[in-house]
């Protein structure tokens, strides 16, 4: 007997399930600031959960990667712990927290070993569609941190 989405009356979850961002091992490695081999070893060891897409590629759900990136930053990577740097003050990473107020918002990004926090308007966060687990880039100029959705 085949169970279909409509049979379990979960059709309201479909947009959420289709919208959840997942990352390949290579993308996750770049966001974590480690080599793809290290990210693959972590996945093989069960340190971060993976699933396979229709093409057989291993993927990591965005929320799982966000939580794991915080753990890695707090405990170290086990690789060379030199500072992760980026040209032109751009820090690609993964959104680990979004706190919305009535007017203002706070967004946290984990970019390798760096945790960046930006205060911006709620409207800006909503326009960018920022949510935990999605990829974003923090751009630093002077004392301001600007967030670009990537």
C-alpha distance (Angstrom), angle and dihedral (degrees) to the residues before:
residue distance angle dihedral
X1 . . .
X2 3.78 . .
X3 3.80 117.9 .
X4 3.77 112.5 -145.7
X5 3.81 127.7 -164.1
X6 3.81 91.7 -112.5
X7 3.83 91.5 52.1
X8 3.80 91.5 63.8
X9 3.81 93.5 42.8
X10 3.81 90.4 -125.2
X11 3.80 94.3 130.7
X12 3.80 90.2 118.7
X13 3.81 88.8 62.9
X14 3.81 94.0 54.9
X15 3.85 96.2 85.6
X16 3.81 89.7 48.6
X17 3.81 93.4 48.1
X18 3.80 92.7 46.5
X19 3.82 92.4 47.2
X20 3.82 97.2 50.5
X21 3.77 107.9 110.8
X22 3.78 119.8 -131.3
X23 3.80 129.6 -170.5
X24 3.79 133.3 -145.2
X25 3.79 118.7 -125.2
X26 3.83 89.4 -103.1
X27 3.81 93.4 50.9
X28 3.79 90.8 46.9
X29 3.81 90.6 50.2
X30 3.81 91.4 53.2
X31 3.81 91.9 48.6
X32 3.81 91.4 47.6
X33 3.80 92.9 46.7
X34 3.82 94.4 -121.3
X35 3.80 136.5 110.0
X36 3.82 119.9 -85.5
X37 3.84 87.7 -116.5
X38 3.81 90.5 58.5
X39 3.82 92.1 48.1
X40 3.83 89.4 48.5
X41 3.83 91.5 50.5
X42 3.82 90.3 50.1
X43 3.80 90.5 50.9
X44 3.83 91.5 46.7
X45 3.81 89.6 50.8
X46 3.82 91.1 51.3
X47 3.80 95.0 -115.4
X48 3.80 89.3 130.3
X49 3.82 125.1 24.5
X50 3.79 119.3 -117.3
X51 3.78 136.5 -175.8
X52 3.80 132.6 -169.4
X53 3.79 126.7 -111.9
X54 3.81 124.3 -143.3
X55 3.80 89.2 -85.6
X56 3.81 92.6 54.2
X57 3.82 95.9 -108.7
X58 3.79 116.9 142.8
X59 3.79 112.5 -117.9
X60 3.80 133.8 -172.2
X61 3.81 119.3 -147.1
X62 3.79 112.8 -118.4
X63 3.80 95.3 -121.3
X64 3.81 91.2 50.4
X65 3.81 90.9 49.1
X66 3.82 91.2 48.3
X67 3.81 91.6 54.1
X68 3.81 92.3 43.6
X69 3.83 92.0 49.4
X70 3.81 89.8 58.0
X71 3.81 90.5 49.5
X72 3.81 92.0 49.5
X73 3.80 92.1 48.2
X74 3.80 92.2 50.4
X75 3.80 96.4 44.3
X76 3.80 100.8 33.0
X77 3.77 126.7 -113.8
X78 3.76 99.7 -98.6
X79 3.81 87.4 -122.8
X80 3.76 128.4 90.3
X81 3.81 103.1 -46.2
X82 3.79 96.0 -147.7
X83 3.78 114.7 143.1
X84 3.79 116.8 -84.1
X85 3.77 108.6 -122.3
X86 3.77 133.9 -173.4
X87 3.79 132.9 -163.7
X88 3.80 118.6 -104.5
X89 3.81 93.6 10.8
X90 3.80 94.6 -72.4
X91 3.80 116.9 143.1
X92 3.82 113.2 -167.8
X93 3.76 111.2 -159.5
X94 3.75 146.8 126.1
X95 3.81 128.1 -75.5
X96 3.81 108.4 -112.3
X97 3.82 100.4 173.5
X98 3.80 139.7 13.9
X99 3.80 118.2 -172.0
X100 3.79 115.2 -174.1
X101 3.78 123.8 -159.9
X102 3.80 127.8 -179.1
X103 3.82 92.6 -87.1
X104 3.81 107.7 -2.7
X105 3.79 133.9 50.2
X106 3.78 138.0 -163.4
X107 3.82 121.6 -143.0
X108 3.81 123.9 -170.4
X109 3.80 122.5 -160.5
X110 3.79 126.8 -171.4
X111 3.81 108.1 -149.6
X112 3.78 106.9 179.5
X113 3.81 105.3 -61.0
X114 3.82 91.9 -16.0
X115 3.81 123.7 96.7
X116 3.79 111.2 -160.7
X117 3.80 124.3 -170.3
X118 3.79 123.8 -163.9
X119 3.79 128.8 -171.8
X120 3.78 112.1 -151.9
X121 3.77 139.3 145.6
X122 3.78 121.1 -67.6
X123 3.80 87.5 -126.7
X124 3.83 91.1 58.6
X125 3.81 91.9 51.0
X126 3.80 91.1 49.1
X127 3.82 93.1 47.0
X128 3.82 90.7 50.9
X129 3.80 90.6 45.2
X130 3.80 90.9 -134.3
X131 3.79 116.5 -177.0
X132 3.78 137.3 158.8
X133 3.79 112.2 -76.8
X134 3.77 99.1 27.2
X135 3.77 125.2 116.7
X136 3.80 117.2 -108.1
X137 3.79 138.6 159.0
X138 3.80 123.8 -128.2
X139 3.80 112.6 -150.1
X140 3.77 116.8 -160.7
X141 3.78 122.2 -154.1
X142 3.76 119.0 168.2
X143 3.81 105.0 -46.2
X144 3.82 96.5 -24.2
X145 3.78 127.3 93.8
X146 3.82 115.1 -154.7
X147 3.80 122.5 -166.3
X148 3.84 123.2 -140.1
X149 3.78 119.3 -171.2
X150 3.82 109.7 -129.9
